[in-house]
């Protein structure tokens, strides 16, 4: 086993192993600030359920509605951008760009199916 200087210089309390080697996942469909707002909205609903259950459920439903609306908008925008990139292309001269668009459609569709 080889000596790993970077690993040796890490603080002892820092986790080691596969967690550090993770590759970044696909980019989020929603901006992080919008995600944070929705999560806070939902968390508030969860925290207030004991005192005001009906209001908490209405707030959770509102967070759900906001998340789905933003997701639909983000998907429509992504579709428009993808379509604009290939719609007017000559398939014989730009096959690499078409292949990239196909890959992006596949990846986003697979992500949707895993939800």
Phi, psi and omega in degrees: 000134183274152177286128180251102185296320180299314180295322181294332182272356179285147176300149183298330183276359179279132181296147180239164175107210188295335180299327180283334184269002182300137175277147178298141179282183179295153181297149182291149178284333179246146176300146185299325179294325177290320176299316181300318179298316180294317179298318179296319178300313179293318180298321178298318178299316180296321182288335183260002184302317183299322183274321184221077187300317182294317177295323179296319178295320178295321178292321177295320177296322177296320178296318178298313180299319179295316180297314182292321179297316180292324178295316178299316179296317180295320179293320178295320178294316179298319178298317179299318179294317179297313182298319180298331182284339183235343189302318183259016182276148172277116186300333183282331185260346184231043184297328179294319178293323177293321178297319178297317178298317178299318178298318180294320175299315180300313183296315182291323178294318178297321177297319179295322180290338178274352181295000000 
